């Protein structure tokens, strides 16, 4: 099993959804681990539970603090804990756009309604008053607009005759505890899934001038139409258990330097020689802008001068 994705959970109260995420993470096949539970309320009950379970905690009261400064402090604590994802679990603070943008695509929230219905508060009462057949819960990615990010999962919960806001909320909470852990696990696991990783890599490679995708050596590869290959996508090639991008480099010295710097990420690809490097993509937290840079450099290494001259001329402007 690949390394588990480190997750920070933000809470403001008892932390029942945090607890559900935490206990789900104890399963041997869970792809994430909780590395921090943080709160804007030092008295939040969930902090004591996290401490008892051996999870690091951080608390910073928001009263009297500038909202941006508070978010920056929370962000610093999350990053110091090594988290790659943030799960909001009853965190009752509206986050600043700056905080949200720093965790774009890596911050999830659970909301007690079937979004896009009933954003905000009092969701259960609003569903009952509207005569809906079901309430429910939704997990979504967090964006700057409240409760408006892309949906990742939902669970409908039937509204039965005589339901009150409290009785419906109690059943929805059961659904929340199951939905959140499943959805978070599926979302972080995609970063080790070869098909998902190739789907992220493909448009970056195909954005290179005159690029084409073919299959070579049993691997998806990218080359210049009618010319040389500049990148290969390796998935468990020769049974190595790795998902990696193979790119051109300057030679043996650079290859040795990269491997010495980070042997977990970089390796010498079998049968490709000193002019190539394999960089793992399935360790989580891939910097796709950096990968784009590697692809561009590799493309330039094999591209005919007629193509590179055009790019060099464009770069001058």
Secondary structure, 3 states (H helix, E strand, C coil): CCCCEEEEEEECCCCHHHHHHHHHCCCCCCCEEEEEEEECCCCCHHHHHHHHCCCCEEECCCCCCCHHHHHHHHHHHHHHCCCCEEEECCCCCCCCHHHHHHCCCCEEEEECCCCCCCCCCCHHHHHHHCCCCEEEEEEEECCCCCCCCCEEEEEEEECCCCCCHHHHHHHHHHHHHHHHHHHHHHHHHHHHCHHHHHHHHHHHHHCCCCEEEEEECCEEEEEECCCCEEEEEEECHHHCCCEEEEEECCCHHHHHHHHHHCCCCEECCCCCCCCEEEEECCCCCCCHHHHHHHHHHHHHHHCCHHHHHHHHHHHCC
